[in-house]
Amino acid sequence: MTKEELIAKLNDLEWEDFEVKEAKAAVPKSCWETVSAFSNTSGGWLVFGIKEIGNNFEIQGVTNPEKIEQDFLNTLRGEKFNVFVDTKQQRYVIDGKTVLAFYIPVSAQKPVYYNTQTNTFIRRSSSDQKARKNEIDAFYRDQSFGTKTSKLAPNTSKEDIDPTSLKQYRDYMARFNPDVSYNRFDEDVFLSKLRILDNEQLTYSGLLFLGKRDTIEKHFPDFRIDLLEIEGKSISEATSNYSFRLGEFENLWDYYFECFKRLKPEVDVEFQLTDQGFGQELSPGLKAIREALVNMLMHADYFAPAHSRIRIFTNHIEFYNPGGLPKPIEELKAKDLSLPRNPLITKLFRMVRLAENAGYGFDRIEANWKTYNNTAPEYDISFDATILKLYTKSQEDTKETSETVQKQFVAVLERLQNELKKEPADIAYVMELLENNFNSFVQYTSEHFGDSSETLRKHFGNSSETLRKLFGNNTVVLLLHIIFDKKTTAKDAAKTIGVSDRTVETYLTKLKEANVIERVGSPTFGGYWTLKTDKNK
């Protein structure tokens, strides 16, 4: 049966994410990776008694449901996991076969792992992937979500505040929020009331927001907000890495204005006078961009090795921010929750009317951008990063001919093939290239294997994200190996992906059962895997 048919049978489950296991007679060992991944990412359902065959599912049932359920729950509540993993469970009888479903919620005590910390997993699309060290470190930082930058920065004082930035901030507050009480305080009280300064030391928030760059770099050695202007619709299309890169500035207050200055020309602006006689640029597009910029600066994880980054392409703007969301985006949007990662930085922006009083601003960004050019923002959210894309031109304005796309893909193809030769390859980079060039990838594959684009899209989907959800990143990389070099072997692919030969064999089986690849020639000598064509599907 299809996924939709399975969901119809298990109709009271919320299918934001799920994983099925055969588990016919015992709890499968592989389920602990999924428990860890669901707990560390966004939660999900783990279902026993169902076999996945390509894109379809077969209900097989479990032979001893009471024992399997007890063994599974006892393990979760025992010492195998570093924290208690709560669950809710459902039992179904379908065509006389018993199916067990366990909901694993996202944990508030990440990282969640079994046996040792190296067994920490995260959920990427539809696959469980072992977390890297920097990802595990991010989990520990998130345990102090909303408190980290409120702590005192050691060996700092009022002398570490940039006087020009402080003066500009106070002038801006007096102009745009004249009734707020902070305007009446002298400098020392002002700094204390806003918790820029506490016990004669700067908070991390105060340091980042108004501090001197030299002092900031003692605590954040690679402090910067990256803004790149790129002549192209994607990295791969651009003839150079960038046409403009923002320089270094003192602090977040300075970075805000410098970034806004570069973003403003990307939208049409209407100039009006306020009731107080001040000049004001009113534009839904400008409001959306400002909200996106301020949100990025307010909610960044400044202790992460990654940096906040803005890329201005010829047809869209991309805001990348290190640090995941405290709750799923749907919940943040529906309830307008105010759960800032950096509450003091958030307050400093709010006191000068550059941020609203509640929520993450997703609804305001969406409404203003929709009004501006009738396109919707796109989000790419993972547990350790958030990406927002705002299209400055409609998709109709940016369509390319097949010939143009193919010419552009030549350079991308070379990058992909070079990366796939590495041991191991940078999987994230490969997936980024595929994401930015998916249409040309489909065209290339269509021409080289005799498939129509329509047939390929039935198997690959309409985007790289669909392909990733179907098979997972590692299996997609294996598929690229086969497409680019039919003589590739499981051993070659294993080195590229960074897994065992046996694991690659599992990926091959998955692609074969999905009717995407086939074996040509001898299974042991001289044969090879290839993509199936229209003629033999």
Summary of the structure (lengths in Angstrom):
residues: 537
radius of gyration: 26.2
end to end distance: 19.2
largest distance: 84.6
contacts: 1676
relative contact order: 0.08
helix: 45%
strand: 18%
